[in-house]
Amino acid sequence: MAKKDGVEEVSDGKFKEILEKNSLVVVDFFAEWCMPCLMMAPVFEEIAEKFKGKAEFAKVNIDENSEIANKHNIVSIPTIVIFKDKKEKNRITGTVSAEQLEEKLRSLIK
């Protein structure tokens, strides 16, 4: 899949690969029809740009990748999950400000 503003939309195989290769991964679970998801997209992209080189950012379309969404218990969107060393460390459901997302990330970056 193509990267958009430093954020790659991924499916199952690529999702696993990103988790394996990176210690800090931030994943935006979304759907094209979800208005709050569309509102969060520019915030997510802004933070991805700000943390380039410190964390890997990816998006997962839950309509196209329901298996990943189910595995990670995504019941509401948008949901941003922050993985550190392949383990979920933080989860944000709903819309948040760039500052709130940045704060969650900074607490995991040493």
C-alpha positions as a Markdown table, in Angstrom:
| # | Residue | x | y | z |
|---|---|---|---|---|
| 1 | Met | 0.0 | 0.0 | 0.0 |
| 2 | Ala | 1.1 | 3.5 | -0.6 |
| 3 | Lys | 2.3 | 5.9 | 2.1 |
| 4 | Lys | 0.3 | 9.0 | 2.6 |
| 5 | Asp | 2.1 | 11.8 | 4.5 |
| 6 | Gly | 4.5 | 9.2 | 6.1 |
| 7 | Val | 1.6 | 7.0 | 7.1 |
| 8 | Glu | 1.2 | 3.6 | 5.4 |
| 9 | Glu | -2.1 | 1.9 | 5.2 |
| 10 | Val | -1.4 | -1.8 | 5.9 |
| 11 | Ser | -3.0 | -5.2 | 5.7 |
| 12 | Asp | -2.3 | -8.3 | 7.7 |
| 13 | Gly | 1.2 | -9.4 | 6.4 |
| 14 | Lys | 2.6 | -5.8 | 6.5 |
| 15 | Phe | 1.0 | -5.2 | 9.9 |
| 16 | Lys | 2.9 | -8.1 | 11.4 |
| 17 | Glu | 6.1 | -7.1 | 9.6 |
| 18 | Ile | 5.9 | -3.5 | 11.0 |
| 19 | Leu | 5.4 | -4.9 | 14.6 |
| 20 | Glu | 8.3 | -7.2 | 14.2 |
| 21 | Lys | 10.8 | -4.6 | 12.8 |
| 22 | Asn | 10.0 | -1.6 | 15.0 |
| 23 | Ser | 10.0 | -1.1 | 18.8 |
| 24 | Leu | 7.4 | 1.6 | 18.8 |
| 25 | Val | 4.4 | 1.4 | 16.4 |
| 26 | Val | 1.4 | 3.6 | 16.4 |
| 27 | Val | -1.7 | 2.2 | 14.5 |
| 28 | Asp | -4.8 | 4.1 | 13.6 |
| 29 | Phe | -7.8 | 1.7 | 13.1 |
| 30 | Phe | -10.3 | 3.5 | 10.9 |
| 31 | Ala | -13.0 | 3.1 | 8.2 |
| 32 | Glu | -13.6 | 5.3 | 5.2 |
| 33 | Trp | -17.2 | 6.0 | 6.2 |
| 34 | Cys | -16.4 | 7.1 | 9.8 |
| 35 | Met | -16.6 | 10.9 | 10.2 |
| 36 | Pro | -14.5 | 11.0 | 13.5 |
| 37 | Cys | -11.9 | 8.9 | 11.7 |
| 38 | Leu | -11.7 | 11.4 | 8.9 |
| 39 | Met | -11.4 | 14.2 | 11.5 |
| 40 | Met | -8.5 | 12.3 | 13.2 |
| 41 | Ala | -6.6 | 11.6 | 10.0 |
| 42 | Pro | -4.8 | 15.0 | 9.8 |
| 43 | Val | -4.0 | 14.9 | 13.5 |
| 44 | Phe | -2.5 | 11.4 | 13.1 |
| 45 | Glu | -0.5 | 12.5 | 10.1 |
| 46 | Glu | 0.8 | 15.6 | 11.9 |
| 47 | Ile | 2.1 | 13.4 | 14.8 |
| 48 | Ala | 3.6 | 10.9 | 12.4 |
| 49 | Glu | 5.6 | 13.7 | 10.8 |
| 50 | Lys | 6.7 | 15.0 | 14.2 |
| 51 | Phe | 7.8 | 11.6 | 15.4 |
| 52 | Lys | 9.4 | 10.5 | 12.2 |
| 53 | Gly | 12.3 | 8.2 | 13.0 |
| 54 | Lys | 11.2 | 7.7 | 16.6 |
| 55 | Ala | 8.1 | 5.6 | 15.9 |
| 56 | Glu | 6.5 | 3.8 | 12.9 |
| 57 | Phe | 3.0 | 4.9 | 12.0 |
| 58 | Ala | 0.4 | 2.8 | 10.1 |
| 59 | Lys | -3.3 | 2.8 | 9.4 |
| 60 | Val | -5.6 | -0.2 | 9.3 |
| 61 | Asn | -8.9 | -0.1 | 7.5 |
| 62 | Ile | -11.1 | -2.2 | 9.6 |
| 63 | Asp | -13.5 | -2.9 | 6.8 |
| 64 | Glu | -10.7 | -4.5 | 4.7 |
| 65 | Asn | -8.9 | -6.0 | 7.6 |
| 66 | Ser | -11.5 | -7.2 | 10.1 |
| 67 | Glu | -9.2 | -10.1 | 11.2 |
| 68 | Ile | -6.6 | -7.6 | 12.6 |
| 69 | Ala | -9.3 | -5.4 | 14.1 |
| 70 | Asn | -10.9 | -8.5 | 15.8 |
| 71 | Lys | -7.5 | -9.8 | 17.1 |
| 72 | His | -6.9 | -6.4 | 18.8 |
| 73 | Asn | -10.4 | -6.0 | 20.1 |
| 74 | Ile | -11.3 | -2.9 | 18.1 |
| 75 | Val | -14.9 | -2.3 | 18.9 |
| 76 | Ser | -15.1 | 1.4 | 18.3 |
| 77 | Ile | -13.4 | 3.7 | 15.8 |
| 78 | Pro | -11.3 | 5.7 | 15.5 |
| 79 | Thr | -9.0 | 3.7 | 17.8 |
| 80 | Ile | -5.3 | 4.4 | 18.0 |
| 81 | Val | -3.2 | 1.7 | 19.5 |
| 82 | Ile | 0.4 | 2.2 | 20.6 |
| 83 | Phe | 2.6 | -0.9 | 20.6 |
| 84 | Lys | 6.0 | -1.0 | 22.3 |
| 85 | Asp | 8.1 | -4.1 | 21.7 |
| 86 | Lys | 5.1 | -5.9 | 20.1 |
| 87 | Lys | 2.9 | -5.3 | 23.1 |
| 88 | Glu | 0.0 | -2.9 | 23.4 |
| 89 | Lys | 1.0 | -0.1 | 25.8 |
| 90 | Asn | -1.7 | 2.5 | 25.2 |
| 91 | Arg | -5.1 | 2.8 | 23.4 |
| 92 | Ile | -7.0 | 5.9 | 22.5 |
| 93 | Thr | -10.6 | 5.6 | 21.3 |
| 94 | Gly | -12.4 | 8.5 | 19.7 |
| 95 | Thr | -11.0 | 11.9 | 18.6 |
| 96 | Val | -8.2 | 13.5 | 20.5 |
| 97 | Ser | -6.0 | 16.5 | 20.0 |
| 98 | Ala | -2.5 | 16.4 | 18.6 |
| 99 | Glu | -1.2 | 17.4 | 22.0 |
| 100 | Gln | -3.0 | 14.5 | 23.8 |
| 101 | Leu | -1.7 | 12.0 | 21.3 |
| 102 | Glu | 1.8 | 13.4 | 21.5 |
| 103 | Glu | 1.7 | 13.2 | 25.3 |
| 104 | Lys | 0.8 | 9.5 | 25.2 |
| 105 | Leu | 3.7 | 8.9 | 22.7 |
| 106 | Arg | 6.3 | 10.9 | 24.7 |
| 107 | Ser | 5.6 | 8.8 | 27.8 |
| 108 | Leu | 6.8 | 5.7 | 25.8 |
| 109 | Ile | 9.8 | 7.2 | 24.1 |
| 110 | Lys | 13.0 | 7.0 | 26.2 |
